[in-house]
Amino acid sequence: MARMKTALSPRFLTTNELAAFLNISSRQVYRLREAGLPVVVLGQGAVRYDPAAVEAWILAHQPPAAAKSPRGRPRHPFPGAEAQP
């Protein structure tokens, strides 16, 4: 018998799965959640993450391109001051 697709067909990720997917710690996922990372709460406190919503949130919260140097380091906030390598 073929499985029917439902409204929940996109796979939701656990905190550990999202951390592995993003190559960050689970603690960092909790920090991002405190900063507004979207979650799906199932039942009594079971938290999952929608990969599409997470991707959209991350893209919307990227710092402006001018905030980074060509090497990817944050620019020093004071004009004329150089960051130490």
Long-range contacts (C-beta under 8 A, 24 or more apart in sequence): 10-50, 10-51, 10-52, 11-51, 12-40, 12-42, 12-48, 12-49, 12-50, 12-51, 13-48, 13-49, 13-51, 13-54, 14-47, 14-48, 14-49, 15-47, 15-49, 18-49, 18-51, 18-54, 21-51, 35-61, 36-61
